[in-house]
Amino acid sequence: MRTHSPGYDKQLQISALAGKLKVPLGRLLERAHITANDIVLIAGTLIEGIGTPCSDFDVYIIKEARIRPDELPPNCSHRYMTNNGEVVVTYETLPETNIGVDIEYKTTSELKNAIKDVSQLYNYLRQRAKFSGTKGDHEQLIYRAFHAIPVQNADAFRSLIGNLKAHEVCFNAYRRSAFSYPYFRDIVGCWRQGDFETSFLMARKWGLDNARAFTHLNGNVNTGDKYLLRYVARLPTRDDDIKSIVQRLATAGATTAKQLREYVLDWCDAVDMIAARSLSIRNTTRGFPSTDDQLALTRLEVSASLRWHTELSREFAYRNREFLRGLPPLREFLDEIPGPALARYLADDEVPTWVKVKTGRPLEEALNWRD
């Protein structure tokens, strides 16, 4: 039997698209299975304010246990997906409109575990320099929890997400997107083969990944790609130069070999700009390790027996440009860097200078970070 909590106001107007779209809550939820104890959220890009007239409403029904298909309301579309015989999501359309309503069914234990996973990954990444992290099973729900409107059992929802921290979500997403050296090496490899078309395509993805990482450094919790340029547009006025170059390169095209090469070089310059700006603001960004602490983590990768060579030095010079100034520009990495140029970031004894950078405190103390 489907029952509704007294707090469920069917007449409540859900507004989107700067007030151009208003839908009574009752219409959004009339095809959902809701009991009095369920947490009900209205979410999605329409609620966040970046959606379009073709975007869907995303409804989350958080229950103690999922329902079976035969428990769905008789008026639902019966277009749904299941997992182990339980309904995961139904796809509805508001009557007499083309507005979609995706109704996802989650359990409280899933949300609790997802929040726990965020913190565990955050603590893991804070103590390692190289591991990038992976997407979680419920990452979209985690991101939407920050913008969702709780329309039933709001207090229970706020209690449930009490341990969810935006800076942990941002840092995890940043580490997954920022400064991937293996991907950059593939760009370099294609460049040196003269395959500028493939370098062009790779450079666009690589550059936009780093742009997305920069939005995470500035507080964006959405890890998706679809609306990246809208998040870039929301960056502070301080970053208008980055906005401009990212927006230009994201939509630019090229046909000749010269244009393809210039495009890749422009992205190298843009990522250098992003790295320099990241260096200047990360020390005051909550939840992100300071430049000194990050260098201390990187030093842990260096052992007394490690044999240095040009490629290894190039990797660390690439990865540490968000923590150190004065490293060679990325466009120089596309071609073989001559030996003398390495002196700019190698010491006389062929150990990179960043290894000798002191944090001003013992390494163990530097790693004993606090938010």
N, C-alpha and C positions, 0 to 999 in steps of 0.2 A: 504494500500500500504506500502511495506517495503522499507525504504530508509536508506542509510548509511551516517554517518557523514564523512566529508573529513578526519578527524583524524583517521579513522578506516583503518589501514594499513593491507590489506589482506596478504601481503608478509612477515609481521613480523614473525620471527621464535621464537616460544615458546619452550624453552629448559628445559629439565628435566632429572633426573637420571644421574647427573654429565655430561650432554652433550650427553649422549648415545641416548636420544630421542629428536628429533626436529620436530615440527609440525608447518606448516604455520598457522597463525592466521585465515586465511580465511577458512581453513578446519575445525577448531574447531567451527566456528560460522556459517557455511553455512546452518545449520538447525535451527537456532535461529530466533525468531522474534525480529528485532532490528529497532528502528526508530532513527532519528538524535538526539533526546533529551534524549535518554536512556543512563544511566551509565552502562558500560560493564566491568565486572571484570573476570579475569582468576585466579582461586584459587584452593585450595586443597593440599593434602599432596605432590603431585608431585611438586607443585610450592614451597612449604615450604622446600622441600629437604629431607623429611623422607618417601616418598612414595616408592612403589615397581613397578616392571614391570606389575603387575596386578591392580594397582591403577587407579582410574578414574580422569579425569580432571573435575573440578567443575566450571561451568560458571554461573555467576549471572548477570541477566538483571534487572536493577532497573528502574522501570517505574513510571509514575504518577498513572497509573491504569493497572491492569492485563488484559490479553487478553482472548478471548473465544477460544475453540478448533477449531472453523471454521476459525480463523485467523492465525492458525499455517501455516508455509510454506508448500507447497505441497510436498516437498521432505523430510519432517521429518518422523520419524518412526511411529508417531502417537501412541507411547507407552507413555502415560502421566498420571498424576494425576490431579484432579481438586478439587476445594473447592468452593462451591456455584456457580458452573457453570463456574468458571474461572480457567485457567491453572496455576498450582503451579510449576510443574516440568515436563520435558520430558527427556526420557532416550535414548540416541543415542550411536552409535558406529562408530568410524572412519572407513570409507570404507577400506576393505582389511586388517583390523587389528582387534585385540581383545581389543583395548583401548576404554574404555567407556568415554562418555562425558555427564555428568548430567547438564542439563540447568535449573536453577531455576529462577523463575520470582518473584521478590519482588517489593514492592512499596516504594517510598521515605518516605511516612508517616510511614510505618512499621519500616524502619530502624531508623528514627528519634525517634519513640516511644521506640524501643529496646534500643537505647543509653540512653534515658531518664530513662528507667527502671533500667539500670545498675547503674546509679548515685543514683537513689532513694533507691535501695536496699543497695548500699554501705553506704549511709548516715544512713540508718536504722540500719545496722549491726554494724557500728562504735559506736553506742550508746547502744548496748546490748551485753551481754556476752554469752547468751545461744542459741539464735535463729540461725539456721544453714543456712537458705536460700534455695531457690529452683531454678531449671533450668528455664530459660526464653524460650519463644516460638521460638525466633530467635537467640539462643545462638551460634549455629554453624556459622551463618553469622557474628556475632560479633567477634568471634575468627578469622575467615578467613579474616576479614577486615584488620587485622594487617599485613597479608602476601600477600594479593591479588595484582595482577598486573592490574591497571586500563588501559584499552586499548581504551576506548572512554569516553570523558568528564571527564578526570582525575581531572581537577580543581574543577568541581562540586562535585566529589566524596570526594576530600580532604576537601572541605567546609562542606559537609554533615557529615563527621565523626570528625569534628574539636573538638567536646566536648567529644569524646570517649577517655577515659584514661585507659591505660594498667594497672596501679596499682589498679584501681577500679575493673577491670575484675579479676585480680589475687586475690585480697582480697576476693571478693565474692565467687570465686571458692575454695579458701583456707578454708573459713568458712564452706562450704558445705562438705568438705572432711576430715577435721582434727579432730581427737580426739573425735569421737562419743562415748559417754559413754553408751547409751542404747545398741549399737551394742556390745561393749566390755562386757557388763553385760551378754548378751546372750552367748558369748564365755565362760565366767566364769560359767554360769549355766550348760552348756553342760559338761564342764570340771568336775564339782562337781558331775554330774550324772555318770561320767565314759564314756560318749559318746565322745571319743577322735576323732573319724572320723569326726563328725560334727564340733567339735572344730577346727580341722585341716582346714576344708573348710572355716569356718568363719574367722579363723585367717589369711588365705591368702588374702581374700577380705579386711579385716580390715587393714592389714599391707600395702597392695598396695594402699588403699585409703589414708593412712597417707603418703606414699611415694609420691603420686600424689600431696597432699597438700604441701609437701616440694618443689616440682618443681614449684608450684604456688608462693610460697614464694620467689623463685629464678627467677621469671619472666615468667613462662610458662602460656600462655593464653588459651591453648587448654584444655578443660575439659573432653575430651574423654578418653576412656580406651585403645583403640587399640594399640597406639604407645607409651604407657607409658614408657616402658623400653628404648626407644630411647631418650625420654626426660630425664630420669634418667641418661643416658650415657652422656648427655650434661651438667650435673651439674659441677660446678667448681672443679678443682683438690683438693681444700680444702675438698671436700666431697667424696673423693675416697673411704673412709671406708664405707660410707653409700651406695654408688653405688654398692660396692662389695657384701654387705650383702643382699641388695634388689634384685640384679640380681640372687644371689644364691637361695634365698628363693622363688622367683617368679617362679622358674622352678623346685624346689625340690619336691621329692615325698617321701612317707612313706607307710609302710605296717604293721609293728608291732606296738603294743601299745606303746612301748618305743619310737620308731621313731616318732609316732604321737604326743606324749607328748613333746618330744624334739623340734619338729617343732613349736608348739605353744609357748613354752618358748623362742625359738630363735626370733620369731616375737615380743614377749614382749620386749626382749632386744633391738631389732632393733628400735622399736617405741620409747623406752626410749632414744636411741641415736639420733633419729630424733628430739625428743622434746628438748633435750639438745642443739643440733645445732641450732634449731629454736630460742631458747632463746638467743643464742649468736649473732644472726644476725638480729633479727627482729627490734631492735632499730635503725638500719641504713637502713632499707628497706622502701622505699617510700610508703606512703599510709597505712602502717600497724601501729596500735597503739603501743606505747611503752609498755614495761612490766609494768611500773608503772600505765599507763593509763588503761591497760587491767585489772589489779588488782583492780583499782578503780571501773571499771564497774562491776567486780565480786562482790565487796562489796555491790553494790546496791541490790543484791539479798538477802542480810542478813538484817533481821529486828530484833529489840530487842526481839520480842516474838518468834522468830524462835527456835524450839526445836531441839537441836542437837542430833544425834545418830550416830552409827558407819557407817551405810550405807551412810548417808548424808556426813559424813566426808570423806568417801572413794571416793564419787563422786567428791567432790571438790579437793581432793588430786590428782585424775586422771586428771581432766580438767585443773588444774593449773600447771602441770609439764612443760608446755612450757613457764611459766612465773616465776617459782620459782625453786631454786635448793634445794637438800637435801630431796626430797620426796621419799617414799619407792618405790623400783623398781616394775614394773608392774607384774613381775612373782609372787610376793608375794600376789597380789590381787586374784590370781586364787584359793587360799585356804583362809580360814578364817584367817584374820590378828588378832593375839592375842592382848589383851588389852594393854599390855606394849608397843607394837610397835606403837600404835596410838600416844604415847607421842611425837614421832618424828615430828608430824605435828599438834598436838593439844596442846593448852596451858593448864595450870593447871586448869583453870576454864572451860575447855571443849569447848572453842571457838577456832577454828583453828587459828594458828599463822598468816596465810596470811591475816586474817581480820584486824589484827593490823598493817600490813605493811603500813607505811606512804608513800605517794607519794612525800612528800617534798613540797607540795603546797595544797591549799584547793581543796576539791573534785570537786566543781563546776568549778574551774579553770582548773583542770586536764582534765575535760571532754570537755572543750572548745578548742578542738584540731584544729590544722591547718596543712594542707599538706605542 
